[in-house]
Amino acid sequence: MMQKLHGWIMPEEDARNLMNLINEKLQSLRLDQRHHDALLKLSAMLEDDLIEPMDALVTP
């Protein structure tokens, strides 16, 4: 089985703050579809990293 490698690490507090900012931006009426989709993907990535168990992280 191939292990998931993380290319970057963000402190949990920073990730949660960024997710809040993304959610605020997603509520904007002036957001085009391309940016909306990109922000949704980024938010999903951050959320996945936050719920992933710490023992599954691979350290370099």
PDB file of N, CA, C and O in Angstrom:
ATOM      1  N   MET A   1       0.848  -1.179   0.000  1.00  0.00           N
ATOM      2  CA  MET A   1       0.000   0.000   0.000  1.00  0.00           C
ATOM      3  C   MET A   1       0.892   1.241   0.000  1.00  0.00           C
ATOM      4  O   MET A   1       1.874   1.310   0.740  1.00  0.00           O
ATOM      5  N   MET A   2       0.549   2.198  -0.818  1.00  0.00           N
ATOM      6  CA  MET A   2       1.334   3.424  -0.911  1.00  0.00           C
ATOM      7  C   MET A   2       0.895   4.407   0.169  1.00  0.00           C
ATOM      8  O   MET A   2      -0.298   4.628   0.379  1.00  0.00           O
ATOM      9  N   GLN A   3       1.875   4.990   0.849  1.00  0.00           N
ATOM     10  CA  GLN A   3       1.564   5.942   1.913  1.00  0.00           C
ATOM     11  C   GLN A   3       1.366   7.331   1.333  1.00  0.00           C
ATOM     12  O   GLN A   3       1.996   7.706   0.344  1.00  0.00           O
ATOM     13  N   LYS A   4       0.485   8.081   1.963  1.00  0.00           N
ATOM     14  CA  LYS A   4       0.201   9.447   1.540  1.00  0.00           C
ATOM     15  C   LYS A   4       1.298  10.364   2.076  1.00  0.00           C
ATOM     16  O   LYS A   4       1.559  10.393   3.279  1.00  0.00           O
ATOM     17  N   LEU A   5       1.927  11.101   1.191  1.00  0.00           N
ATOM     18  CA  LEU A   5       2.965  12.047   1.587  1.00  0.00           C
ATOM     19  C   LEU A   5       2.396  13.455   1.583  1.00  0.00           C
ATOM     20  O   LEU A   5       1.678  13.840   0.660  1.00  0.00           O
ATOM     21  N   HIS A   6       2.710  14.205   2.596  1.00  0.00           N
ATOM     22  CA  HIS A   6       2.251  15.586   2.693  1.00  0.00           C
ATOM     23  C   HIS A   6       3.365  16.513   2.215  1.00  0.00           C
ATOM     24  O   HIS A   6       4.491  16.456   2.709  1.00  0.00           O
ATOM     25  N   GLY A   7       3.039  17.358   1.256  1.00  0.00           N
ATOM     26  CA  GLY A   7       4.013  18.288   0.726  1.00  0.00           C
ATOM     27  C   GLY A   7       4.197  19.519   1.595  1.00  0.00           C
ATOM     28  O   GLY A   7       5.163  20.263   1.427  1.00  0.00           O
ATOM     29  N   TRP A   8       3.276  19.737   2.519  1.00  0.00           N
ATOM     30  CA  TRP A   8       3.358  20.900   3.398  1.00  0.00           C
ATOM     31  C   TRP A   8       2.587  20.596   4.668  1.00  0.00           C
ATOM     32  O   TRP A   8       1.733  19.710   4.706  1.00  0.00           O
ATOM     33  N   ILE A   9       2.904  21.342   5.692  1.00  0.00           N
ATOM     34  CA  ILE A   9       2.219  21.194   6.977  1.00  0.00           C
ATOM     35  C   ILE A   9       1.765  22.571   7.421  1.00  0.00           C
ATOM     36  O   ILE A   9       2.544  23.524   7.411  1.00  0.00           O
ATOM     37  N   MET A  10       0.505  22.671   7.812  1.00  0.00           N
ATOM     38  CA  MET A  10      -0.051  23.932   8.294  1.00  0.00           C
ATOM     39  C   MET A  10      -0.576  23.698   9.703  1.00  0.00           C
ATOM     40  O   MET A  10      -1.266  22.709   9.950  1.00  0.00           O
ATOM     41  N   PRO A  11      -0.255  24.596  10.626  1.00  0.00           N
ATOM     42  CA  PRO A  11      -0.810  24.450  11.976  1.00  0.00           C
ATOM     43  C   PRO A  11      -2.338  24.411  11.935  1.00  0.00           C
ATOM     44  O   PRO A  11      -2.964  25.078  11.111  1.00  0.00           O
ATOM     45  N   GLU A  12      -2.926  23.623  12.830  1.00  0.00           N
ATOM     46  CA  GLU A  12      -4.380  23.442  12.843  1.00  0.00           C
ATOM     47  C   GLU A  12      -5.123  24.770  12.956  1.00  0.00           C
ATOM     48  O   GLU A  12      -6.121  24.984  12.267  1.00  0.00           O
ATOM     49  N   GLU A  13      -4.648  25.651  13.809  1.00  0.00           N
ATOM     50  CA  GLU A  13      -5.322  26.945  13.986  1.00  0.00           C
ATOM     51  C   GLU A  13      -5.328  27.746  12.683  1.00  0.00           C
ATOM     52  O   GLU A  13      -6.335  28.359  12.329  1.00  0.00           O
ATOM     53  N   ASP A  14      -4.198  27.738  11.974  1.00  0.00           N
ATOM     54  CA  ASP A  14      -4.117  28.452  10.697  1.00  0.00           C
ATOM     55  C   ASP A  14      -5.054  27.832   9.660  1.00  0.00           C
ATOM     56  O   ASP A  14      -5.702  28.545   8.894  1.00  0.00           O
ATOM     57  N   ALA A  15      -5.119  26.508   9.642  1.00  0.00           N
ATOM     58  CA  ALA A  15      -5.998  25.826   8.688  1.00  0.00           C
ATOM     59  C   ALA A  15      -7.457  26.170   8.964  1.00  0.00           C
ATOM     60  O   ALA A  15      -8.229  26.411   8.035  1.00  0.00           O
ATOM     61  N   ARG A  16      -7.833  26.192  10.234  1.00  0.00           N
ATOM     62  CA  ARG A  16      -9.223  26.524  10.579  1.00  0.00           C
ATOM     63  C   ARG A  16      -9.540  27.984  10.224  1.00  0.00           C
ATOM     64  O   ARG A  16     -10.634  28.282   9.742  1.00  0.00           O
ATOM     65  N   ASN A  17      -8.590  28.888  10.461  1.00  0.00           N
ATOM     66  CA  ASN A  17      -8.795  30.293  10.086  1.00  0.00           C
ATOM     67  C   ASN A  17      -8.945  30.435   8.574  1.00  0.00           C
ATOM     68  O   ASN A  17      -9.797  31.183   8.096  1.00  0.00           O
ATOM     69  N   LEU A  18      -8.117  29.718   7.832  1.00  0.00           N
ATOM     70  CA  LEU A  18      -8.196  29.773   6.373  1.00  0.00           C
ATOM     71  C   LEU A  18      -9.525  29.204   5.881  1.00  0.00           C
ATOM     72  O   LEU A  18     -10.120  29.738   4.945  1.00  0.00           O
ATOM     73  N   MET A  19      -9.992  28.127   6.505  1.00  0.00           N
ATOM     74  CA  MET A  19     -11.290  27.564   6.127  1.00  0.00           C
ATOM     75  C   MET A  19     -12.417  28.563   6.385  1.00  0.00           C
ATOM     76  O   MET A  19     -13.352  28.661   5.590  1.00  0.00           O
ATOM     77  N   ASN A  20     -12.332  29.299   7.483  1.00  0.00           N
ATOM     78  CA  ASN A  20     -13.346  30.325   7.768  1.00  0.00           C
ATOM     79  C   ASN A  20     -13.329  31.419   6.707  1.00  0.00           C
ATOM     80  O   ASN A  20     -14.383  31.865   6.252  1.00  0.00           O
ATOM     81  N   LEU A  21     -12.132  31.852   6.315  1.00  0.00           N
ATOM     82  CA  LEU A  21     -12.022  32.878   5.271  1.00  0.00           C
ATOM     83  C   LEU A  21     -12.566  32.371   3.936  1.00  0.00           C
ATOM     84  O   LEU A  21     -13.238  33.103   3.209  1.00  0.00           O
ATOM     85  N   ILE A  22     -12.268  31.117   3.625  1.00  0.00           N
ATOM     86  CA  ILE A  22     -12.774  30.525   2.387  1.00  0.00           C
ATOM     87  C   ILE A  22     -14.299  30.482   2.411  1.00  0.00           C
ATOM     88  O   ILE A  22     -14.948  30.825   1.423  1.00  0.00           O
ATOM     89  N   ASN A  23     -14.867  30.063   3.535  1.00  0.00           N
ATOM     90  CA  ASN A  23     -16.332  29.998   3.643  1.00  0.00           C
ATOM     91  C   ASN A  23     -16.968  31.372   3.479  1.00  0.00           C
ATOM     92  O   ASN A  23     -18.022  31.498   2.857  1.00  0.00           O
ATOM     93  N   GLU A  24     -16.332  32.406   4.036  1.00  0.00           N
ATOM     94  CA  GLU A  24     -16.841  33.769   3.859  1.00  0.00           C
ATOM     95  C   GLU A  24     -16.798  34.169   2.387  1.00  0.00           C
ATOM     96  O   GLU A  24     -17.741  34.764   1.865  1.00  0.00           O
ATOM     97  N   LYS A  25     -15.697  33.835   1.729  1.00  0.00           N
ATOM     98  CA  LYS A  25     -15.547  34.188   0.317  1.00  0.00           C
ATOM     99  C   LYS A  25     -16.545  33.427  -0.548  1.00  0.00           C
ATOM    100  O   LYS A  25     -17.059  33.971  -1.525  1.00  0.00           O
ATOM    101  N   LEU A  26     -16.823  32.170  -0.194  1.00  0.00           N
ATOM    102  CA  LEU A  26     -17.778  31.371  -0.963  1.00  0.00           C
ATOM    103  C   LEU A  26     -19.186  31.952  -0.908  1.00  0.00           C
ATOM    104  O   LEU A  26     -19.992  31.705  -1.805  1.00  0.00           O
ATOM    105  N   GLN A  27     -19.486  32.712   0.121  1.00  0.00           N
ATOM    106  CA  GLN A  27     -20.802  33.327   0.252  1.00  0.00           C
ATOM    107  C   GLN A  27     -20.923  34.611  -0.573  1.00  0.00           C
ATOM    108  O   GLN A  27     -22.006  35.186  -0.680  1.00  0.00           O
ATOM    109  N   SER A  28     -19.817  35.049  -1.149  1.00  0.00           N
ATOM    110  CA  SER A  28     -19.803  36.267  -1.952  1.00  0.00           C
ATOM    111  C   SER A  28     -20.571  36.057  -3.258  1.00  0.00           C
ATOM    112  O   SER A  28     -20.439  35.022  -3.911  1.00  0.00           O
ATOM    113  N   LEU A  29     -21.362  37.039  -3.617  1.00  0.00           N
ATOM    114  CA  LEU A  29     -22.113  36.970  -4.863  1.00  0.00           C
ATOM    115  C   LEU A  29     -21.250  37.344  -6.066  1.00  0.00           C
ATOM    116  O   LEU A  29     -21.657  37.134  -7.209  1.00  0.00           O
ATOM    117  N   ARG A  30     -20.077  37.889  -5.821  1.00  0.00           N
ATOM    118  CA  ARG A  30     -19.218  38.365  -6.907  1.00  0.00           C
ATOM    119  C   ARG A  30     -18.144  37.351  -7.274  1.00  0.00           C
ATOM    120  O   ARG A  30     -17.121  37.725  -7.849  1.00  0.00           O
ATOM    121  N   LEU A  31     -18.348  36.108  -6.963  1.00  0.00           N
ATOM    122  CA  LEU A  31     -17.359  35.059  -7.199  1.00  0.00           C
ATOM    123  C   LEU A  31     -17.731  34.288  -8.465  1.00  0.00           C
ATOM    124  O   LEU A  31     -18.845  33.778  -8.577  1.00  0.00           O
ATOM    125  N   ASP A  32     -16.790  34.203  -9.428  1.00  0.00           N
ATOM    126  CA  ASP A  32     -17.120  33.443 -10.632  1.00  0.00           C
ATOM    127  C   ASP A  32     -16.996  31.937 -10.358  1.00  0.00           C
ATOM    128  O   ASP A  32     -16.417  31.523  -9.353  1.00  0.00           O
ATOM    129  N   GLN A  33     -17.541  31.144 -11.255  1.00  0.00           N
ATOM    130  CA  GLN A  33     -17.641  29.691 -11.046  1.00  0.00           C
ATOM    131  C   GLN A  33     -16.270  29.041 -10.878  1.00  0.00           C
ATOM    132  O   GLN A  33     -16.104  28.155 -10.041  1.00  0.00           O
ATOM    133  N   ARG A  34     -15.295  29.472 -11.663  1.00  0.00           N
ATOM    134  CA  ARG A  34     -13.954  28.881 -11.601  1.00  0.00           C
ATOM    135  C   ARG A  34     -13.332  29.089 -10.234  1.00  0.00           C
ATOM    136  O   ARG A  34     -12.762  28.157  -9.666  1.00  0.00           O
ATOM    137  N   HIS A  35     -13.432  30.302  -9.692  1.00  0.00           N
ATOM    138  CA  HIS A  35     -12.878  30.584  -8.371  1.00  0.00           C
ATOM    139  C   HIS A  35     -13.666  29.862  -7.283  1.00  0.00           C
ATOM    140  O   HIS A  35     -13.088  29.369  -6.314  1.00  0.00           O
ATOM    141  N   HIS A  36     -14.963  29.802  -7.442  1.00  0.00           N
ATOM    142  CA  HIS A  36     -15.820  29.093  -6.489  1.00  0.00           C
ATOM    143  C   HIS A  36     -15.393  27.623  -6.389  1.00  0.00           C
ATOM    144  O   HIS A  36     -15.244  27.087  -5.291  1.00  0.00           O
ATOM    145  N   ASP A  37     -15.198  26.978  -7.546  1.00  0.00           N
ATOM    146  CA  ASP A  37     -14.803  25.570  -7.568  1.00  0.00           C
ATOM    147  C   ASP A  37     -13.427  25.358  -6.943  1.00  0.00           C
ATOM    148  O   ASP A  37     -13.218  24.393  -6.209  1.00  0.00           O
ATOM    149  N   ALA A  38     -12.490  26.260  -7.234  1.00  0.00           N
ATOM    150  CA  ALA A  38     -11.143  26.139  -6.672  1.00  0.00           C
ATOM    151  C   ALA A  38     -11.164  26.286  -5.151  1.00  0.00           C
ATOM    152  O   ALA A  38     -10.471  25.554  -4.445  1.00  0.00           O
ATOM    153  N   LEU A  39     -11.954  27.226  -4.652  1.00  0.00           N
ATOM    154  CA  LEU A  39     -12.052  27.408  -3.202  1.00  0.00           C
ATOM    155  C   LEU A  39     -12.712  26.208  -2.531  1.00  0.00           C
ATOM    156  O   LEU A  39     -12.325  25.827  -1.426  1.00  0.00           O
ATOM    157  N   LEU A  40     -13.699  25.612  -3.184  1.00  0.00           N
ATOM    158  CA  LEU A  40     -14.325  24.403  -2.638  1.00  0.00           C
ATOM    159  C   LEU A  40     -13.315  23.264  -2.529  1.00  0.00           C
ATOM    160  O   LEU A  40     -13.289  22.548  -1.528  1.00  0.00           O
ATOM    161  N   LYS A  41     -12.486  23.096  -3.556  1.00  0.00           N
ATOM    162  CA  LYS A  41     -11.468  22.040  -3.533  1.00  0.00           C
ATOM    163  C   LYS A  41     -10.447  22.293  -2.431  1.00  0.00           C
ATOM    164  O   LYS A  41     -10.067  21.369  -1.712  1.00  0.00           O
ATOM    165  N   LEU A  42     -10.003  23.530  -2.294  1.00  0.00           N
ATOM    166  CA  LEU A  42      -9.040  23.870  -1.252  1.00  0.00           C
ATOM    167  C   LEU A  42      -9.631  23.630   0.131  1.00  0.00           C
ATOM    168  O   LEU A  42      -8.961  23.089   1.011  1.00  0.00           O
ATOM    169  N   SER A  43     -10.865  24.024   0.321  1.00  0.00           N
ATOM    170  CA  SER A  43     -11.531  23.815   1.602  1.00  0.00           C
ATOM    171  C   SER A  43     -11.633  22.324   1.926  1.00  0.00           C
ATOM    172  O   SER A  43     -11.417  21.918   3.068  1.00  0.00           O
ATOM    173  N   ALA A  44     -11.960  21.518   0.932  1.00  0.00           N
ATOM    174  CA  ALA A  44     -12.060  20.069   1.137  1.00  0.00           C
ATOM    175  C   ALA A  44     -10.705  19.471   1.506  1.00  0.00           C
ATOM    176  O   ALA A  44     -10.626  18.590   2.362  1.00  0.00           O
ATOM    177  N   MET A  45      -9.640  19.948   0.863  1.00  0.00           N
ATOM    178  CA  MET A  45      -8.297  19.459   1.186  1.00  0.00           C
ATOM    179  C   MET A  45      -7.925  19.796   2.624  1.00  0.00           C
ATOM    180  O   MET A  45      -7.391  18.956   3.348  1.00  0.00           O
ATOM    181  N   LEU A  46      -8.207  21.019   3.031  1.00  0.00           N
ATOM    182  CA  LEU A  46      -7.903  21.432   4.403  1.00  0.00           C
ATOM    183  C   LEU A  46      -8.705  20.607   5.405  1.00  0.00           C
ATOM    184  O   LEU A  46      -8.171  20.159   6.420  1.00  0.00           O
ATOM    185  N   GLU A  47      -9.975  20.413   5.117  1.00  0.00           N
ATOM    186  CA  GLU A  47     -10.829  19.637   6.019  1.00  0.00           C
ATOM    187  C   GLU A  47     -10.334  18.196   6.128  1.00  0.00           C
ATOM    188  O   GLU A  47     -10.305  17.630   7.221  1.00  0.00           O
ATOM    189  N   ASP A  48      -9.947  17.601   5.000  1.00  0.00           N
ATOM    190  CA  ASP A  48      -9.417  16.237   5.022  1.00  0.00           C
ATOM    191  C   ASP A  48      -8.166  16.146   5.879  1.00  0.00           C
ATOM    192  O   ASP A  48      -7.993  15.189   6.634  1.00  0.00           O
ATOM    193  N   ASP A  49      -7.298  17.134   5.764  1.00  0.00           N
ATOM    194  CA  ASP A  49      -6.069  17.130   6.564  1.00  0.00           C
ATOM    195  C   ASP A  49      -6.369  17.279   8.051  1.00  0.00           C
ATOM    196  O   ASP A  49      -5.658  16.713   8.880  1.00  0.00           O
ATOM    197  N   LEU A  50      -7.403  18.025   8.398  1.00  0.00           N
ATOM    198  CA  LEU A  50      -7.739  18.225   9.809  1.00  0.00           C
ATOM    199  C   LEU A  50      -8.357  16.982  10.437  1.00  0.00           C
ATOM    200  O   LEU A  50      -8.158  16.730  11.625  1.00  0.00           O
ATOM    201  N   ILE A  51      -9.096  16.209   9.665  1.00  0.00           N
ATOM    202  CA  ILE A  51      -9.739  15.034  10.254  1.00  0.00           C
ATOM    203  C   ILE A  51      -8.882  13.777  10.145  1.00  0.00           C
ATOM    204  O   ILE A  51      -9.191  12.756  10.760  1.00  0.00           O
ATOM    205  N   GLU A  52      -7.814  13.851   9.367  1.00  0.00           N
ATOM    206  CA  GLU A  52      -6.927  12.700   9.222  1.00  0.00           C
ATOM    207  C   GLU A  52      -6.223  12.429  10.549  1.00  0.00           C
ATOM    208  O   GLU A  52      -5.728  13.361  11.182  1.00  0.00           O
ATOM    209  N   PRO A  53      -6.172  11.189  10.972  1.00  0.00           N
ATOM    210  CA  PRO A  53      -5.489  10.881  12.238  1.00  0.00           C
ATOM    211  C   PRO A  53      -4.006  11.249  12.177  1.00  0.00           C
ATOM    212  O   PRO A  53      -3.352  11.069  11.150  1.00  0.00           O
ATOM    213  N   MET A  54      -3.501  11.753  13.265  1.00  0.00           N
ATOM    214  CA  MET A  54      -2.106  12.193  13.319  1.00  0.00           C
ATOM    215  C   MET A  54      -1.133  11.040  13.080  1.00  0.00           C
ATOM    216  O   MET A  54      -0.048  11.268  12.546  1.00  0.00           O
ATOM    217  N   ASP A  55      -1.484   9.820  13.456  1.00  0.00           N
ATOM    218  CA  ASP A  55      -0.554   8.701  13.279  1.00  0.00           C
ATOM    219  C   ASP A  55      -0.440   8.268  11.823  1.00  0.00           C
ATOM    220  O   ASP A  55       0.422   7.452  11.496  1.00  0.00           O
ATOM    221  N   ALA A  56      -1.284   8.792  10.945  1.00  0.00           N
ATOM    222  CA  ALA A  56      -1.205   8.458   9.530  1.00  0.00           C
ATOM    223  C   ALA A  56      -0.253   9.381   8.775  1.00  0.00           C
ATOM    224  O   ALA A  56       0.045   9.146   7.604  1.00  0.00           O
ATOM    225  N   LEU A  57       0.220  10.418   9.438  1.00  0.00           N
ATOM    226  CA  LEU A  57       1.129  11.352   8.777  1.00  0.00           C
ATOM    227  C   LEU A  57       2.478  10.696   8.539  1.00  0.00           C
ATOM    228  O   LEU A  57       2.978   9.952   9.383  1.00  0.00           O
ATOM    229  N   VAL A  58       3.052  10.976   7.398  1.00  0.00           N
ATOM    230  CA  VAL A  58       4.369  10.454   7.056  1.00  0.00           C
ATOM    231  C   VAL A  58       5.361  11.587   7.202  1.00  0.00           C
ATOM    232  O   VAL A  58       5.177  12.659   6.625  1.00  0.00           O
ATOM    233  N   THR A  59       6.402  11.358   7.963  1.00  0.00           N
ATOM    234  CA  THR A  59       7.415  12.398   8.147  1.00  0.00           C
ATOM    235  C   THR A  59       8.596  12.118   7.241  1.00  0.00           C
ATOM    236  O   THR A  59       8.971  10.962   7.043  1.00  0.00           O
ATOM    237  N   PRO A  60       9.186  13.169   6.690  1.00  0.00           N
ATOM    238  CA  PRO A  60      10.329  12.986   5.782  1.00  0.00           C
ATOM    239  C   PRO A  60      11.553  12.501   6.503  1.00  0.00           C
ATOM    240  O   PRO A  60      12.596  12.298   5.882  1.00  0.00           O
TER     241      PRO A  60
END
